Amino acid sequence: MKTTIEIADPILAEAREVAARERTTLRALVEEGLRAVVAARSERPAFVLEDAAFRGGQGLQPEFEAAGWDELRAAAYEGRGG
């Protein structure tokens, strides 16, 4: 199959040098690299973000139950320059 991709000039020049030194084609070198990357990525498990949600279940502390956003933000940043 034919496709077109853009490759940064420095890496393309280096790849051409490697291909010439190893007496192979740029196509073969690219295919080898793609196979290696695909194989490596299929071997590692998918990343799963840990659930770090806080479930206090009791809502806000009594002194903040009737507070507006400005008051909540001021309390959150108190002493932190915000």
C-alpha positions in Angstrom: 0.0 0.0 0.0 1.2 3.5 -0.8 0.9 6.4 1.6 2.4 9.8 2.1 3.9 11.0 5.4 5.8 14.0 6.4 9.2 13.3 8.2 11.4 15.9 9.7 14.5 16.5 7.4 17.1 15.6 10.1 15.6 12.2 10.9 15.0 11.4 7.2 18.6 12.2 6.4 19.8 10.0 9.3 17.5 7.2 8.2 18.8 7.4 4.6 22.4 7.1 6.0 21.4 4.0 8.1 19.7 2.5 5.1 22.7 3.0 2.8 25.2 1.8 5.5 23.1 -1.4 6.0 22.5 -1.8 2.3 18.7 -1.8 2.6 15.9 0.5 1.5 14.3 3.4 3.3 11.0 1.5 2.9 12.4 -1.6 4.7 13.9 0.5 7.5 10.6 2.4 8.0 8.6 -0.9 8.0 11.1 -2.4 10.6 10.7 0.6 12.8 6.9 0.6 12.6 6.7 -3.1 13.4 8.9 -2.6 16.4 6.8 0.3 17.7 3.5 -1.5 17.1 4.8 -4.7 18.8 6.1 -2.8 21.8 2.9 -0.8 22.3 0.7 -3.9 22.0 2.6 -5.7 24.7 2.1 -3.1 27.4 -1.2 -2.8 29.2 -3.5 0.2 28.6 -3.0 3.1 31.0 -5.8 3.4 33.5 -6.1 6.6 35.5 -6.6 5.9 39.2 -9.9 7.1 40.6 -8.9 9.8 43.1 -12.4 11.2 43.6 -13.2 12.1 47.2 -16.5 10.9 48.5 -17.0 12.4 51.9 -20.7 11.9 51.8 -21.5 14.7 54.4 -21.2 17.8 52.1 -19.6 21.0 53.2 -18.4 21.8 56.7 -21.1 23.7 58.6 -19.3 27.0 58.3 -19.3 26.8 54.5 -22.8 25.5 53.9 -24.3 28.9 53.2 -21.1 30.4 51.7 -20.9 31.7 48.1 -18.1 30.9 45.6 -16.0 33.9 46.6 -16.0 32.8 50.2 -15.1 29.2 49.3 -12.3 30.3 47.0 -10.9 32.7 49.6 -10.9 30.0 52.2 -9.2 27.5 49.8 -6.4 29.9 48.9 -6.0 31.4 52.4 -2.3 31.9 53.1 -1.3 30.9 49.6 -1.2 34.3 47.9 -4.4 33.8 45.9 
